Amino acid sequence: MHRGYVKLWRKSLDAGWLKNPKLWTFWCWCLMKASHKEYDQIINCQTIHLAPGDFIFGLKSASKELKMSIQSTRTILFFLEQNKNLMRKTTNKFSIISIINWYNYQSEENPTNKQLTNKQQTTNKQLTTNKNDKNDKNKEYSVDFLSFYNFYPNKKAPREAWKVWNKIPKRPPIETILEAVKKQIKWRKNANGEFRPEWKHPATWLNKGCWEDEIKEGKNWQTF
């Protein structure tokens, strides 16, 4: 059955990944496991919403499928997280892996200042920003914004979030924003019975510059 294709970029040669067969195998496996569109997957009577570039991950099942030891699989996963190739959101039964630059490297067209097809606009909402067309500014989303919005846990009012995104005067790199969201996800997961506030709407989170909020151990956790 035809299930589509993924792209392998030649820049991987420069990174030297081919010299590490296990790393290359794991990375290609991630690309092929990742969803190419948004959909809901049911896991143990729980509905999990997956965005493009996401997939459900289990350490033991991945180790078995890849024919690698659990230790090797864990080590490679940690390496890719540290190098900001992917991010992991963990539950008590499984993880959700998000390939950070999925839109950059796997979209149908080069995402730089190009509009995707009408079909993609309707189904995947993988829209890019054309900075020369002010009339379409609020109808199209940049690659960096989509990386943030699809990773942010509270997916509400994307257009409002997009407006705020464009008004941030000194917006940090997308890697900084995603790393802050990742830390805050972990902070909420490890509550240990302490109160944790609900996630703000993405527009509010961006407007308040919550990527700058500090996290401290112990009872002095910073709230968001």
Secondary structure, DSSP 8 states (H G I E B T S, - for coil): ---------THHHHHTGGGSHHHHHHHHHHHHHS-SS-EEEEETTEEEEE-TTEEEE-HHHHHHHHT--HHHHHHHHHHHHHTTSEEEEE-SS-EEEEETTHHHHHSSS--TT----HHHHHHT------TT-GGGTTT---HHHHHHHHHSS----HHHHHHHHHH-TT---HHHHHHHHHHHHHHHHT-TT--------HHHHHHTTGGG----STT-----
